[in-house]
């Protein structure tokens, strides 16, 4: 039970080695700039700064991790947060299905349906979910735990939640989200070896029309 005390020891060693190479100039500057640019663009690296002026400049470049909403049209952003203090995200399988229909004709608002399917591929018979933070013998064992997910769906401003499913009772909610988007959210627990589908159905604002969708 001592391995976890050394599990992060590689981080300062790696940082010292990288910093040493940078200080000595023993690296390919163009390759590093390219790698850094790619990391920032794909949001593998996100920046937060206390200086408002610099933070604003970083935000304009899209490097702050903020939600960037399109000026017009439809969009969908799904965010999962695991509150399980475990490593289930490493093995969890996800899929997203998104469908938009105009059941009452193009003159009426469209209806969007988001189906989010989560599958835990590993079984653990007779396992009892335990949300308290604790370590096991290996990281692999920590992957075969329950998945405690707070799921959020960001939709165009003015969207109206019609129905939801696959969530714990009383956890589904609708509220104003980041950047003025409409935020639908809820909570569920997925046990090892099982599958769950979360559904949000909502009415889109009338400004989103089928023509040119």
N, C-alpha and C positions, 0 to 999 in steps of 0.2 A: 504493500500500500504506500510505497514511497515514490513510485515513478512519477506521480502527478506533481510532486514538489519540484521536479526537474524538467517538467514538460515544456517550459518556456525558456529554458536556458539557451537555446539556440539563437534566440532573437538578439540579445546584446552582442553575441559573437558574430552573427551575420552583419549587424549594423556597424560594428567596429571594423570589420573587414572591408565593407563597402565604403565607409568613410575614409579609411586609409588609402584605398585605391584612388578615390576622388582627390584627396589632398595631394597625393603623389603625381596625379595627372596620368596614371597608367590605365586609361580606358579610352574607348572610342567615343568622342564627344557627340558626333552626329548620330550614332546609334542610340546613345542615352537620351538625346533630345527627342528622337523619333519614338522611343519606347515611352518616355514621359508624356509626349503628346497623345499617343494612343491610349495610355492609361487614364488620362484626364478626359479624353473624348468619350471613352466607353464607360466612364464613371467607376472604373476599378479603383481610382484615387479621387477623393472628393476633398475640397478645401473649405475650411471655416477660418475666418480672421476677425479679430476684434475691431480692427480699423474699418469704420464704415465706408470710407472712400475706396479702399482696396477691395473690401468685400463686394461692393457694388460692381467694380470692374470684373472681379472673378465671376460674379453672377451673370454678367452679360456674355461671358465666354462659355457659360454653361458648366462651370467647374465646381459649383457649390452644392450640387446634389439636389437642387430644388426641382419642383414639378413645373415643367415648361408646357403650358397649355397652348394649343393652336388658337389662332385668332378666330377662325371659323370652322364649321364642320364638326363631325363627331370624333370622339376619341375614347380610349379605354386604358386605364392604368390599374394594375392589380398589385397590391403590396401585402406580403405575408410576414407576420412577426411571430416567431416561435418563443413562447414563454416557458419552455420546458426545461431550461438549463441542461441541454443534452446536445447530441450531435445528429439528430434525426434528419436534419436538412441535407446531410451529405448523401443520403440514400433515398429520400422521399421522391416519388414520381408525381409530376404535375401535368395537367393538360387543361387548355382553355378552349371553350367553344363560345362564339359570339354570334348572335343572330339578330337582325333588325327586320321588322315587318311593319307594314302600314295596313292593319286589319280593317280600318274604316275608310280606306282610300287615301290618296296623296294629299288631300286637303286637310286631313286630321293628323295629329302628332303620331309619330312612329313609336313602336314598342320594342325595346331591346331586351334580350335575354342573355345573361352571362351564366354559363355553367362551368364551374371550376372543380375538376376531379383530382383528388389526392389519394395516392395509393402507397401504403407502407409495404414494401416487398418482403420483409423478413418477419417470420412468425416467432412468437415467444409464448408458448403455452403456459397458461395459469399466471401470467404476469399481471400484477396489480399496479395501476398507474400511480406514480409517486412524483409529485411536482417539486419536491424539495431539492435544492442543489446538493448533489453528492456525486462522487466518482466511483467507478467500478474498476475491475482489474485492467481492462483495455478500453481503448476508444471504440472498438468494434461493438462491445457490449453497450456502450452509451448510445450507439446508433439504433439499437433495438429497444427503444423506449417509446412512450406515448408522445404524440405530437400535439402540443397545445397551441393552436393557431388563432391569432387575432387577424382576421382577413379584412382588407379594405379595398373597395372598388371606387375609383374616381371616375365620375361621369360629367358630361357637360352641365354647366350651371342651368338650373331650372328643371332638371330631370326629377321625376316624381316616382318614388318607390311604390310598386304595386303589390309585389309578393316576394317572399324569400323562403329558402329551404336549406336543410342540411346544417343548421346552426342550433346551438343550445337555446332552449326556450328563453325568451326574454332578452336575448343579446343582440338581435337585429336592430339596427338604428339607421337613421338618415339625418344628415346635418351638413352644414356648409363646411367645405374642406379647403385645403391649400389653394391659393390663387383664385378663389371664387368658385372652384369646382364643387359639384355635389358629391358628397361622400356617403357611401353605403358600407356598413361594416357589421361584423358579427364574430362569434367565437365558437369553436368546436374542438373536440378532443378526438384524436385518431389513435387507436390502439394498434400494436404491431400485428402485421398480417391482414389488415383490413383496408377498406376503401370507403371514401365519403365524397359525395358531390354536393357542393354549395351552389345554390342558384339565387341570383338576383334578377328580378324582372322589373323594369321601370319604363315609364313613359318619357320619351325624349322631348325636349323643347320644340315648339312648332317651327322654329327657325331652321331646323334640320329637315330637309326635304329629300324625297327619293330621287329627284332629278339630279344626275351627276354625282350620286352618292358613291 
